[in-house]
Amino acid sequence: MVIATTASGLFMSAVHVVVNRMEPAEYGVFFTLLRIFLLMGFPAGGLQTVFAQQAAAAISEAEQRRLAATTRAVFRGTFVIWLIMAAATFFWRKEILLMLKIANPAALWVTVALGLASLWTPVIKGLLQGRQDFFGLGWVTIIDGIGRFTAIAFLVQLGGQAAGAMTGALAGQTVALALGGWLTYKVWHGPRDSFQWKPWLKRVIPLTAGVGSILFMTNADVVFVQIAFPEIKTPFYMAAAMIGLALVTFTTPLAAVMFPKVVQSAARTERTDALKQALVATMFLGGLAALACTLFPELPLRIIYFRNAMYWKSAPLVPWFAWCLLPLIFANLLIGNLLARDRFAVVPWLAGVAVTYGLTLFSLKETLAIAETFQAFKLVIQTLGVFSSLLLLVAAYFTWQERKRSMPAIGVRGLPTRNRR
């Protein structure tokens, strides 16, 4: 899974090698729309988690029938949510185009189409993850990267700008989604029981809020910069943000591998070292990457943007991104561990940090307007770093509370102490 995500991440990073030949303003729009595409998946923020849990626990025939019913009902429900988002976009299209500085409306509508994939893909990935079919999950991830790179490269070579690149992203995502649907067809298309929305929503809403907090913290800064800064300046922020995104992309597979192991250990009342192993690996890989970005900040920009030296000017921002995102990466692991154990008490605190972060960004708008461009960009990144650290502290506190609570109940061989003789 780690190899697959690394390969996919390389192809998705290589996309920016191709698209940096766009006009700078169009590149800024393209990068922002990719982040909006991710944010459109917010209603499905908890779906991969909850489907990974349910698929991991679906051992008996009755549980498999419930899983099939849940999957089909959620496909229908998320389609309705997507229709509502599409209708809202149509109603406020002029304001959105102006706010995001989009010259070609086609770019917006392709992004809306991508939104449906952002709602369905977590379901497919959750099923594969929960069944621990990391081979299939890896191929879905790889195909998404390869398909996106190939389609975007072709369309940009023909002269496409942001709209053409987003069309390429849609093509890649469609192929990956089709592959995932085929791999999980027997899971969600088999015999099913009736489905009850109310108890299911009681579980998925806190998961969505928890996972959505990470999603918002990872992407909100890019959208804010596109709104708050002139279009001639935003590409410099996007170039550095691209390096930060690569760092996040290469470290998140550890959380994906850890999650089903934690779910199963919790269900069996067993201890697992999955979290410890993921934290150690992340500390090594993330720390090494952040150190490399500090010592050679211009190198990744030269590799990705070798066709356009103007983006090399973003080098001073690269170390800031690397170190400020590192707490968010660790927080993602701790939050994943808590949610896998149904420890939802942390969720209101996570949501509170994310909301406060968003409000803080917009409160800085006037201050940023009078600051020197790169100083203003640094302030945006530092704000992300402060709130990422706060999110990590919240996750660490609740993890400590969970560990303190569970230790007396676990025996030396992973059995509850009350069952030991």
Secondary structure, DSSP 8 states (H G I E B T S, - for coil): -HHHHHHHHHHHHHHHHHHTTS-HHHHHHHHHHHHHHHHTTGGGTTHHHHHHHHHHH--SHHHHHHHHHHHHHHHHHHHHHHHHHHHHHHHTHHHHHHHTT-S-HHHHHHHHHHHHHHHHHHHHHHHHHHTT-HHHHHHHHHHHHHHHHHHHHHHHHTT--HHHHHHHHHHHHHHHHHHHHHHTHHHHSS------HHHHHHHHHHHHHHHHHHHHHHHHHHHHHHHHS-TTTHHHHHHHHHHHHHHHHHHTHHHHHHHHHHHHHHHTT----HHHHHHHHHHHHHHHHHHHHHH-THHHHHHHTTT-GGGGGGGGGHHHHHHHHHHHHHHHHHHHHHHHTT-GGGHHHHHHHHHHHHHHHHHTHHHHHHS-HHHHHHHHHHHHHHHHHHHHHHHHHHHHHHHHHHGGGB-TTSSBGGG--
